[in-house]
């Protein structure tokens, strides 16, 4: 699969993967209202460009299952707590989107119908074609799977063109650029290369699932306003991890 041309909308339907930590702003935990509003504006801008937008958000700003397991909580239980954290983040982002006039819906793989709609493929597709941004919460609904893997799974289910992995750096590097000044950024690489090189931008299961379903992964920085629409139009720095 070749890269989309610069300056044109790269994909008609995307799944954006946001980390919970991206919603903290300069804080150490929780939600930063200004950051949530900025990212909501980015998502709306991508929708205004004609893309159908789904969002999978992590819960690390509240609770990460792996960290909970390290503190003595049974891993399955810790992951369940983490899934609830993703629902909080999704509802916050839904509210921020609605506040700026962008219709949005939260669907959760963990059923809690008094708060949001249970996830189903049919419901998600129905919202997307009505031009609603959908927040996909609760991970896969199962422990031991990361929200990265959940994002690729939902992208495959919903026939998305790509997974947009929003991070704190402007692509995939040979090493952590914050620790190694000699680290080099890849413009493109294959998912096999990402697995072989043990690049930690996503977990191996997510890369393998993307490869098997021929889903590109676009890795870019969410740090500046307009990052998502720029990535959609191929106008910003990013790494394309291709099948």
C-alpha positions, 0 to 999 in steps of 0.5 A, spaced: 500 500 500 502 506 497 502 513 501 497 518 500 499 524 496 500 530 501 495 536 501 489 531 500 485 528 505 488 521 506 482 517 508 475 517 508 474 514 515 479 514 521 480 511 528 484 516 532 487 513 538 488 518 544 492 516 550 489 518 557 495 522 558 494 526 552 488 529 556 492 531 562 495 537 559 501 540 564 498 536 570 500 530 573 493 526 572 486 527 571 483 532 565 485 539 563 479 542 560 483 547 555 487 540 553 480 537 552 477 542 548 483 543 544 483 536 542 475 536 541 476 542 536 481 538 532 477 532 531 471 537 529 476 540 524 477 533 521 470 531 521 469 538 517 474 536 512 469 530 510 472 524 514 468 520 518 471 520 525 472 514 531 476 515 537 479 510 542 481 513 548 486 510 553 485 511 561 492 512 563 490 519 566 486 516 571 488 508 572 493 504 568 491 496 568 499 494 568 501 499 573 495 497 578 497 489 577 504 492 579 501 494 585 498 488 587 491 488 584 490 482 580 491 484 573 484 482 570 481 486 576 486 492 574 484 492 567 477 492 569 478 499 573 482 501 567 476 500 562 472 504 567 477 510 566 476 510 559 469 511 559 470 517 563 475 520 558 470 518 553 464 522 556 468 528 557 471 528 550 463 527 548 461 533 552 467 538 549 465 536 542 458 537 543 459 544 546 463 546 540 457 544 535 460 537 533 455 531 534 458 526 538 456 519 541 460 515 546 459 507 545 462 503 551 464 495 550 463 495 557 455 495 558 453 501 562 446 504 558 445 509 564 451 513 562 452 511 554 450 506 549 453 499 549 458 498 543 456 494 537 458 495 530 452 496 527 450 502 532 457 505 531 457 505 523 450 508 523 453 514 527 458 515 523 454 515 517 450 521 520 457 525 521 457 524 528 464 523 532 464 517 536 468 515 542 469 508 543 470 507 550 471 500 554 477 498 550 475 491 547 471 489 553 476 484 555 482 484 560 489 483 557 488 487 551 491 494 550 487 500 548 492 500 542 490 493 540 482 496 541 483 501 536 486 497 531 480 492 532 475 497 532 478 500 525 478 493 522 471 492 524 469 499 522 472 498 515 476 504 517 482 507 512 487 508 518 489 508 525 491 515 527 496 514 533 496 521 537 502 521 541 507 526 544 512 525 539 512 527 531 513 520 529 516 513 530 524 514 532 529 508 532 530 510 539 527 514 544 528 521 542 528 524 549 533 520 551 537 519 545 539 525 541 542 520 535 535 517 534 532 518 527 525 519 525 522 514 520 518 517 514 515 510 513 516 503 515 512 496 514 509 493 520 513 487 520 519 492 521 516 495 527 515 488 530 522 486 528 525 492 531 521 492 537 519 499 536 514 501 542 510 506 539 504 500 539 504 493 542 506 487 538 499 485 538 496 491 535 501 492 529 500 484 528 493 485 527 494 492 523 498 488 518 493 482 518 488 487 516 492 491 511 491 497 516 496 503 515 498 506 522 499 514 522 503 516 528 504 524 529 504 529 535 498 531 538 502 537 542 500 543 537 493 545 535 491 542 528 495 536 529 489 531 527 487 535 521 494 536 518 495 529 519 489 527 515 491 532 509 498 529 510 501 536 511 504 535 518 510 531 520 508 523 521 510 516 520 506 512 516 507 504 518 504 501 512 502 493 511 
